[in-house]
């Protein structure tokens, strides 16, 4: 899966941060996030600046091991973070232009 993970990190560069964590060498977090096998992928929404990531905010990936499967999952996560449905026409004026565009 590593080559597919690397391809996904290239595809989503600048949009999503990819982090590799060696759970064999660092046991602390693997038990917190209930890692049972390797590799395991998680999605974390961006926390508030003072917040820490927690196991309750981790969303485990259960899809296929290909770039296509990983990319579809990430696209869905990114679209889910939008305050509107993808494909909607969002009307803006000068007052809110910088907030939406």
N, C-alpha and C positions, 0 to 999 in steps of 0.2 A: 504494500500500500504506500510505502514511502515515495516512490516515483509519482504516484497520483496526487499525493499530498503536496509535493513540491510543485507539480504542474498547477494545482489549484492556487497555491500561494502566488504563483506568477500571474495567473489569470485575474486574481482579485487584489493584486498589489495596489496599495493606496486606498482600498475600500475596506479590507478586513485584515486584522493582524493575525498571523499564524504563529503559534508558540509550540515548541517541542519541549516536553517535560519527560525526563527519564524516570519513570516510576520505580524502576528497579533500584536505582541509585538514590532516589529521594522518596522514601516511603511515606512521609508525612501527609502529603496531599492525596496520594493515591487511595488511602483508606477513607479520607474525608469525602472523596467523590465516588467511592464504591467502584473503583476500577477493577474489573475482574479478568480482563484479557487485554492483549496488546495487538495492534494499536487500538486505542479508544479515542474518539473525537468528541469534543464538547463545543457547544456554542455558548458564549457568554455575551449578553447585551452589555453595552458600555455602562459601567457603574457611575454613580455620582462621584465627583472628584474625591470626596472624603470616604467613600464606601469601599469595602473590600468585596472581592468576588466570593461567593459562597456556593456550597453544593446545592442549595435550594434554587439558585439562579442558573445552574448548569443544565443544558439541554443536550442529552446524549444523542449522537448520530447513530442510526440503525440501518442506514441504507447500504447500497452497493459499494464496492471497493474501487470503482472506476472514477476517473475525472468527471465523467458525465453525471454520475450519481451524486458525487460530492458537490459539484457546481450547481446542480438543481436544488439541492438542500440549502446551499448558501444563498442562492438567488431568492428562494422562498423566505429565508430569514431576513434578508435585506429588504424585500418588499413588505414584509410584515412590520418593519420598523418605520415605514412611511405613515404619515398622519392622514393618508388618503389612499384610495385604491389605485394601483398602477394602471395607467391608461386613461385615468380621469383627466379632464381638462380643468386645471386649477386657474381660476380668474384672480389676478392680482392687480393692485394699483400701486402707485409710487410709495405709499406708506408701508406696505408689506412686501414689496418686491425683494428686498435683501433677505428677508426671512424665508422666503419660499424658493428663490432661484439661486 
